[in-house]
Amino acid sequence: MPLGTHLRAKHSQVFRLGQVVTLLQMSSAELDEHLAAQAQENPMLVLRQRRAAVMSATDVLEMTAVEQANSLYDHVFHELAGLIGQGGLMEKLITALIAELEPSGWLGRSAEAIAESLELSGELVETALRVVQKRVDPAGLFARDLQECLRLQLEDREAITEDMAVVLDHLPALESGGPAALVRATGLSRDTVQDCLALLRRLDPKPGSGFVSDPTLTREPDVRITPSGDGWEIEFLSSWQGDIEIINLPRRGRASEATEALAKARALKHALHARASALKQVVGEIVERQGAYFRFGDRALAPMTLSEIALETGFHLSTVSRVLNGLLIEGPNGIVLARTLFTGTASAQATQSKPQVQARIRALLAEEDRKKPLSDRRLTAILQSEGIAVSRRVVSNYRQDIGIPAAARRRLRA
């Protein structure tokens, strides 16, 4: 092959690869916008739009608002782009931490559990976590509990005093006995504790909740799954059809601009097909792993991580994460944000996911004797007897997360 032809072929391959990577990292909304822009610029491209229904002006405005708003995951990816861009171990650590981020902005698993899944030391993950917590805005993201979330925000404001540090260390006493119990636990004066609490109330206990993370009410799902025997039929929905048409002009008399436009159109078509193939593999693996969830709900949500999907499909962890960002799956039980299907185990020793444990706690409390409600310690013992390895602190946190008050407040008064 002549050198010039070889170089042109090599350049074409690099360009095609770049297109594939670009499209893989786009959400459905971004893909639609990108294809529309390309069709306007490239006379060789024809897109056939397929809308499920005619939308009102209100629908269009709501969809536009959602698409323009950052999700929590988009935000943290942009905030930490410099660290991720270093590649290697740093990229692996940061993307793993992002994968464990919950809509509240807290981490869903402990650093120890994340380290175990990555086969790295806990100290290394702790170090990466501290870097991430200092790098992202708003402060409090990537906290592991309420105390750490508030502490990170106070440190960001340079408002940590010795008295405030003592109050934070004894904050659980506030829940069990109110301000008076906190005064006794800290040994501080009543006025000092009240001043500290006044400042804490101005902080955000869930800094991730301000981001758009659930657009299910404002647009159609990207994927629809329906039961088919023991398996599932998967239908991929899009405002654009899965294929694009290319206008082929006769080679004779074709201008150089037309030749270039045709090459770009073909590269885009190739990249679009590659993206569709990647989505099918990733979503197919998710549906296979979470089939019980789609049939029975949260109580059947199995532990699953982005790392496992990346390993099974052969795609990079960050690519899988980006592909799933904003992806909506409609199943028999309604529409769910694909990212919420990813959850680690309730503890390093447990094999159940957080939603599974929460569902079991909810079921146990629904059947309790209201005259003798189950304490967190008793709940922990019951769960452990059933093979669910969780601590009392985890049980307490999960009970609070599902909106159930402590045993003393649930007791039926005579």
N, C-alpha and C positions, 0 to 999 in steps of 0.2 A: 504494500500500500504506500503511495507517495506520502512524503512527510506532511504536506499541507492537508491532505485528506485525513490523515491520522490525527492531526491536531484538531481539525474541525469536529471529527467524531468524538474525540476526548472532551472537547468543550461542550458538545451536546449532551454527553453523559453527565457531566458535572452540573449543567444547567437543569437537567431533568431531576437529578438527585436533590438539588436545592428546592425545586418545586414540590417534590414529595415531602420533604422535611417541613416546608412552610405550611402546606395544607394539613399535615398531620397535627400541627400545633394549633390549628384554628378550631374554635367552637362552631356549632352549626350556624349561629347568627353571623359570626365573622366570615364564614365560608360563603354564605349568601351574598354578603356585601362585597367580598373579594371577586366573586364570579361576575356580579353585576358590573363592577368597575372594569374588569378585564374585557367583558363583552362590549362595553362602550369604546374601549381603546382599540380593540382588535377586530377589524372587519371580517376576519375569517371565522369568528366564533358566533354561534347562535345558541342561545339558551332558551329552553322551553319551561316556562314557569308553571308550577302546579300547586295551586293553593287549595287547601281542603275546603274552604268556604269563603264567601265574600265577607270581608271584615268591615266593620263600621269605622268611622273616624276615631271613635273612642278606643277601639281595639288597637288601631295602628299607633296611637299616641302611647298607650300603655306598653305595647311591645317595644317601641322605640326607647321609652324610659328605662325598661329593664335591660335592653341590650347595651345602653350607654352607661349604665351603672356598673361599677366594679363588683364582682363577687369577692368574698373574703379570700378565696384561693388565688384569684387573679392578682389581688392586691399584694399578698405576701410573696407571690412569685416575682412581681416587679420589684418589691422592696429588697428581696434577697438575690436579685439577678446577678449582682457582682460576686457573691459567694458561690452561687451555683455555677457561674461561668469559669470558676477555677478548675472545675472538673475533678476527676479522681475521687479520693476519699471524701473531700469536702462536699462535693456534689451529692454523693451517696448519702451522707449524713443529713444534709439540709432537706433533700427531697423526701427522705424518710420521716423527718419531723413534720414536714408539711402534710404528708399523707395521713398523719395521726391527728391533724388539727380538726376539732369539732366546730360546728356552727357558732358555738358560744365564744370561740377564740381560745378555749382551753385545749390542752393535749388530752387525747382520749386514753393514752396509756402512759405508764411510768417510763422514765429513762431506762430503768433496768430491763423492762420488758422489750423496749425498742432495741437496746443493745443486744439482748439475747437473740432477737429475730435477725439482726444484722451480723451476728457472730463477731461483735466488737466488744471492747471493754466498756463498762458502765461509765468510767471516768472520761473516756473519749466522747461519749454521747452527752454527758453532763457539760463538758466544755463547749461543745457545739451548741447546746441548748442555751447556755449563758450568752454566747455570742449572738445568737438569733434574737433572744429576748431584748438585748440592748440595741439591736439594729432596726427592728421593726417599729412602726408607728401605726396605731396608737399603742402606748405602753400597756402592758398587761396581757398582750397576745402571747400564746405558748406557755401560759401559766399552767401548773398542774393542780392547783386548788385555789380556793378563795383567798387564803392568806398570801400566797405568792402573787396572785393577781393584783391585790391591793398594794403589796409591798413594791412591786415593780412600778406601779403608777406613782407611788409616793417618792421612790428614788428618782423617777423622771422629773418630778417637781422639786426635788431636793428638799423634801418635807419630812424626812425620816429623823425623828428625835429619839432620845433614849426612852422617853415615856411611850411614844408611839410604837417603838419596837416591842416593848413589854406588852402593850395592848394587843398587838398582832399575834404575839406568841400565845396569848391566852384567849384568843377570839372564840374558840369553841364554847367557852363558858357563857358567852352571851346568848347562844342558842338554848342552852339547857336551863339557864336561870335568869336571863335578862341582865340589864346594866348592874344591878346589885351584885349578882354573882361575879361579874367581870371585875368590879371594884374589889371584892374579896380575893379573887384569884391573883390580881396584879399587885395588890398592896398599895395602889395609888389612891389619891383622894378622889372623891366623887366628882368634883368639878374638872379635874384633869381628865378623867375617863370620859366625861361628857364632851369635853372639847375635842378629844381624839375621835370620838364617835361622830361628832358633827362634821369633821373633815372627811372621815371615811364614807359618810353618806353622800358626799359630793363626787365620789369616784364611781367608775363603771365596773360592776362585778362581772359583766359579760361583754368585753370590748369587741367581740366578733359579731355581735347581734345587730350592729348598725349597718352591716354590709348586706347587699342583696344576695341572698343565697337560695331562695326558693321561688323561682319564677313560674311555678306551676299554674298560678291563677291567671297568667297573662299571655301564655302562648301554648301552642300545640306541642305534644311530646315528640321527641326525635325517634323513639323506638317504641313499637307496640308488640307485646308478646301475648300469645293465646295458647291455652293448653292444647296439646295434641297427643293423646294417649298418655304415655308416661313421660313424654318430653314436651317441647315447646316449639311453636312456630314464631319466628322472629321477623317482623316487618320493619324496615328502616324507612322512616318518613322524613321528608324534607320539602322545603318550599320550592327547591329546584329538583328536577328529575336527576336520576343518577348518572345520566350520560349527557354529553354535549355534542352538538353537531358542528362539523368543520366544513367550511366551504372550500372545495378543492378547485383551484383554477388550473387551466392547461399549463403545463410546464413551459411551452413555447410562448415567448412574449411576456413571461411573468417578471415584473419589476423586482428589484432587490428588496424593496420594502415589503412587498407582498410575500416574498419567500421567507423573510424573517418573521413576519406575522404568522405565517402558516406553521413555521417551526415552533413558535411560542404556543400556538393553539394546540399543537399535537403534544407538546410537553405538558401543558395544563391538563389535557385529557388523560394522559398517562398518570399524572400525579393524582388526579381526582379518583381514578380507578384504584390506585394504590391506597389512598385514604379510605375508600369504601371497604377495601379488603381488610385493612387494619381494624376498622370499626367492627366489622363482622367477627373477626377473631377475638377482639377484646370483649365485646358484648356477649358473644357466644359463650366464652369462658365464664363470664359473670353469671349468666343465666343458668349455666350448668351447675355452678357451685351454690347458687342461691335459689334453686328451684323450689325448695320447701318454703322459703320466705314468701315467694310470690303466691304460693297456695295458702299459707297459714298465717302470714303476718310476722310481726316483730319477734314473737316467741320462738320462731324457727330461723331467725337470722344467724347464719353461721359466721364464725370469725373469718375474716378475709382481708388481706393487705394488698396494696398496689404492687409491692415487691413480688408477691406470688403470681399475680397476673402478668407482670413483666417477664418473669422467669418462664412462665408457661407459654407465652405468645412469642417471646424472643425480642420484644420491643424494649426500648430503654425506659427506665422508671419514670423519668420526667416526661417522656412522650406519652406514656399511658395516662399519667396524671393530667396532662394538658388536654388530651383527647376526651377525657371523661368530664372535664370542667363544664358545668352547665348542662350536661346531657340528661335528658328526661326520659324515663322508661315508664310506659303505661302497661300495667298488668291487671289481673282480675281484681286486685284490691285497690286500684287507683293509680295515680301518677306519683312516681318517686324520683328524687334527684339521685342519679347513679352514684354519686360520691358518698351518699349516706349509707350505701350498702357495704362500705368498707369500715370494718371495725375490728379491733384486736380482741384478744381474750380479756376477760374481766380482771385477771391477774396473771402473773408469770406462771403460776401453777395451774390455773383454770384452763379448761378447754371450751368453755361457753363464752359467747360474746356478751358485751354489756347489755344490749337490748334483750337478750335471752334471760339474763339474770334479773333485769328490771321487770320483765313480764312475770317471772316466777315470784318476785317480791310482791308485785301487785296482786297476784292470785292468792298468795298466802294471807295478805292483809284484808282481802275481800271476804275471807272466811273466818277471820278472827273473832273472838268473843270480845265485844266492845267493853264489857265490864272488866276484862283482863286482857288488854291489848298487848300484842307482841312487841317486846322491846327489841332494839337493834341487836343486842347481844343474843336474845333468843332466836331472832331471825337468822343470824349468822350461824348458830348451832344447827338449825334446821337445814339450811342450805348446805352446810358442810357434811351433814349426814346423808344428803342426797348426792354427794360427790361434786359439789360446786365449791371449789377452793377459793373463798374470798374472806377478807378480814372484816372486822366490825366497822372499821372506818369506811371501807368500800361500800358496805351495806348502807351505812348512814348517808353517804353521798348519793348513792343511787336512789334511796328513798326520797331524799330532798329533790333530786332531779325530776322525779315523776310527780312531784307536787303533793306528797303525803306528809302531814306533820308528824312530829314525834309522838311516842306512845302516850305521854302525859296529856297531850292535847286531843288525842283520839279517845280517851277513856270516857265512857258513858257515865254521866253523873246520875246518882240515884235521886 
